[in-house]
Amino acid sequence: MNRGGAETLIMNLYRNMDRSKIQFDFLTCKEGVFDSEIMEMGGQIHRIPYITEVGHVAYLKQLNQFFEENAGYTIVHSHMDKMSGLVLRAAEKANISVRIAHSHNTQSEGGLASKVYKWYVGTNIKSSATHLFACSKAAAQWLFKEQSNETFILKNGIECNKFKFSSNVRNQIREELKLDKNSLIIGHVGRFNHQKNHLFLLEVFSQLTKTIPDAKLLLAGGGILQSNIEEKIKELHLEEKVKILGVREDIHLLLQAFDAFVFPSFHEGLPVTLIEAQGAGLPCIISDVITKEVDMGVGLVQYLPLNDKNEWVKTMLKVTSSSSSRKVSEERLSQKGYNVRKTAEFIQKSYMEMGGTVS
């Protein structure tokens, strides 16, 4: 349970539940930054080794054993995209009555063998899931195919009031990060993996610095490609201009320091970080493969193809030079379905109608 799109949504829902009526427990593989908060809110964290550590057969054995020993759950809500097929099949074997598959993406990661394997285990979803959820229509179509019209779209809502722009917070965060308060700051929040396309972002930023030499790029996140990203920074001689901030728990504050949010992903379901960025009033420059559902219609989102770096630079210069009040109302977020308090009320009601303890 580290900070990521699905994890952030789950925590946003958890924080806004009436936990005297609904309690979340978690089945994960490794320790995460949200673990202490989960336990403080009364949740239990169970762990089994992930499939890449023990292999297919041993992973299935661990899953089956877990659900046999914890058969008291009435609802299992799996956020593992195609891998949910294995989780929900094990839950079905243990006679757990409500089994939710939740799609958060529009493409599998990994090489050909990995994608074939995920396709194979994903075929279990159709027979094992009792309910289908997705963060967007595109994510529903990818994972559930002909069943996509049966899918409930649960939008990746945020705690709107946390993201309201404050110039005082902006200056404070910039001071803490040792940034000039007048420098142009480009920001990105996301895991350091292939999907997020950091190398493209670094190349675009390198071109930007030829026009604005004192511009800075802040990268919040961590992951398996961090060393590749660090090598690219050195190759482009950007050591003094790019800051890697690691996995942060204060993204709502960090966004205040940015002047623009750049997000050139190869694929996405519906990234919660883009909702957060718009909630902070930030101009967002994003790849045109990302669903149009992410645009809240307040004039902050620009879609661009990934085949023209010059166009990305021009757009960054354009949006950061235009004046913006950085104000996006909570009412607007609610109208578009991105107020997590409203989302939590709905999902709590749905869970209670399904009945039982939620895992």
N, C-alpha and C positions, 0 to 999 in steps of 0.2 A: 504493500500500500504506500507507494511513493506518489509524488505529484505527477499526474498525467490526466488526460481528458476523462477517461472512465472513472479513475480513482477520485478525481476532484468532484465529479457529479455525485458519486456515491456518498462522499463526505458531506457535500452540501445538503443532500437529502437527509442524511443521518442527523446532522446538526439541527435540522428543522422538523424532525419528527417529534411526536409526543411519545417519548420513550417509556412512559408508563403503560402504553398500549402496544407499541411496536419496538422490538429490539433487533438490532443487526448483529450477527456473528459473521466471522470472516474465515474463509478457507483460502490460504495463500501458500506461497513457497518460501519466501524470504522475509526478513525483517524490513520494515519500511518506516518512513518519517511520520506517518499518521498513527502508528501503533499505540503510542502512549495516550493520544487523544481518544482513540477507540476504547481503550481499557478504562479511561476516566469516565466515559459515557456508558459504561456497563457492558460493552461488547466483548466477546471472547474471540481470540485469534487462534485458529488451528493451522498447522502447517504440515504439508507433505512435500517430498522432493519433486521438482519439476521433471517433466518427461525427458528433457535433454540430459538430465543428470543420471537417470536410472533406466531409461528405455521404455518402450511401449508396454510391455507385459508387466513390468514392475510398477509402472505408473497406474495401470488399470487395477492392479492388486491393491495399491495404496488407496485409490479412490473408493473401490468397493468396500474395503475394510473401514474407511472413515464413515461412509454412509450406513453401514451395518451397525457401527458402534454409536452413531448419532442419528438414529432413525426417527427421533422425536420431532424433527423439523417438518412443518407442513409445506413450506415454500422454499425452493432453492432458486435463486436469481443469479444466472451465470453471465458474466461480462467478458467472456473469452473468445468471442467471435466463432470461428469454425471449431475451435477446440472445445466449445461448449457441448459439442456432440458427445464427447466422452464423459463429461461431468454429468450431463442430464441423463445419459443412459445408465450410469451408476446410480443416480438418484431414483430413476424409475425402477431399477432392480430392488431397491430398498423400500419400494412402495411409498415414496414421498409424493404426495398427491398433486402439488402445483410445481411445475418446472418451467421457468422462464428463460428463454434464450434472448440475449440482448446484443444487437449489432452496433458496434461503435466505429466501423471502418468501411471502406469500399474496395479493399484489396488486401491480400495476404502478403506478409513480409517473408523474406528468405529466398533461397535458390529454388530451382525446379523441383528437386526431391522434396524439399520442405513444403512447397505449395501443393504438390500432389498428395502428400500425406495429410495436410490440413483439409484438402478437398475430401479425401476419403473419410476422415473422422467426422467432417461436417455433415456427411450424409445421414448421420444418426439424428440430427436435429429434427428433421421432419417427423420421425416416428416417436421421438422421446420428449419433445417440448410440448407443453400444454398451452403456453402463451408465448407470443412473439413481440418483442420490443425493439425499437431502433431509435437512434438519435436523429435520423433524417430519412427522407424517402429514398435517397440514393443508397444509404446504408442498408435499408430494408430490402431494396431490390437486389443488392449484391449478395447478401447472405441467405435470403429467404426465397428469391426467385419468384415462382408462380404463387407463393404464399404471401408475397409482399403486401397485397391488398388486405390481408388479414392482420397486418402488423399495427401495433399501437406506436405512434411517434411520441416518444418522451423527450422533450427538448432539454438540452443541456443548460439548465437554468443556473443563475448565479445569485449571490447575496448582493443585490443591487446597491444598497447604501454604502457598502465597503469600497466601491470603485469610483465614487464621485470624485471628480478632479478637485484638487486643492493646490494652489500655487505655493502655499507654505510647505506642504508635504513634498512637493516637487523640489523645492530648494533644499529642504532638509536631506532628502535621499541623495541628491546630487552632491551635497557636501560630504555625506558619509562615504560615498563612492569616489571621492576626490575628483569630481568632474566640475569643470567650469560651468557656472549657471547659464551662460550664454552659448555654450557649445551645442551643435546639432547632435542629438542622441537618437540613434536608430536602435530598436530593440527587437528581440526575438525570445520567445519562451517555448521550449519543446525538448523532447528527448533527443539525445545525440545518436540518432539512427538514420538509416538511408532514407526513410520516408520523408523526413523533415528537410532534406536537401540543403544542408548547411554549407557545403562547398560552393554551390551556386550563390548562396547569400554572401559568402566571403568575397567571391569574385566581383559581384555587383557592388559591394561596399568598397572594394579596392578602387573601382572606377569612380565611385562617388568622391573619394578622398582627393582625386585629381582636381576636382572643382572646389571642394570644401576640405582643405587639409586638416583642419582641427576637428572634423567629425569623429564621433566615437560609436562603436558598435558594442552593445551589451548582449551577451548570450546567457540566458538562464536555463539550466538543465544539466543533465549528465547522461552518460550511457556508453555503449560499447565503441562508438566511433570518436570518443573524445581525443584520443591520440592522433587520429587522422586529421581532425579539425585543428589541433595544435600545430601539426606539421604544415598544414595549408596556411595558417596564420604566419608562420615563419617564412614560408616560400614567397608569400606576397608582401613580406616586410611590414606586417601590421601589428607587431608585438606591442607597440605603444598606443595603438588605436582600438584594439579589441580586448574586452574584458570578459573572461569566462567566470560566471558568478556561482556556478554549481546549482544544486537543487535548492530552491528557496521556498520558505514558508510565508514570505511576505510579498507575493506577486501583486496583490492589490495595492501595495505601496510602491513597489518597483515600477509599475506601469505609469505612475505619476511622473517619473523622471524621463520617460521616453518622449520624443517628438513625433515618431512614427513607428508603427509596428509592421515588420516585413515578414512574410510567411509564404515561402516558395515551395510548399510541399508537393510531392509527387501524387499523393492521394490522401484523403481524409474522409471521415464520416461526417461529423460536424464538430470542429474543434472548439472546446469550451474557452480556450485562450482567446479566440477571436471575439467571443461574446464579451469576455472580460475587458478586452482592449476597447471595444466599442462602448462598453459601460463607462470606461475612463475617458471617453471622448477622443480616442486616438485615431488618426488616419491609418487605415489598414491597407497595405498593398499585398495582394495575395495571388497565388496561381489560379488560373482559370479552370483548373480541374476540380476545385473545391465547390461544393454545392452552393447554389444561389440562396439556399435557405438560411445561410449564415448571415446574410446581409439584412440588418434591421431596418433599412430604408431611411437612414438619417444622413446619408451622403458621405459616409466615412470609408466605404469599401471600394477599392479599385481592383478589378480582375485583370491579370496580365498573363500572356503565354510565356512559357519557359524557354522560348527559342530566341529571345531578343534581350540581351542584358542591357543594351543602351536604353531601351524603353523603360526598364525598371529604374535606371538611374534618373532619367528625365522625370518620371512620375514621382520619385522620392524628392527630387528638387522642387517639383511643383507643389506637392501637398504640404511640404514642410515650410514653404515660403508663404502660403496663404494663411491668413489669420483665422483662428478658430477659438470659440469660447470654451471648448473642451467640456461642454455641459450636455449631458444626455439624461433625460428625466427617467426616474424609476417607473413612471406611468407608461413611458414608451416601451421600456423593457417588458413590462407586464403585458401590454397590448400585443406584443410579438410573441408572448409565451415564454419569456426567459427570466421571469422572477421565480427563483427556486422556492420561495415560500409558498407560492401558489402550486408549483409542481409537487412539492412535498405534501401539501394538503390532499392533492388528488391521489398521489401514489399511496399515501397512508390509508385513504378510504378504500382504494382498490385492494391493498393487502388485507385489510380487515374483512372485506367482503369475501376474499379467498379463504381467510381464516388461518390462525395459527402463528407460530413463531417464525421469524424471517431470517434466513441465512444468506 
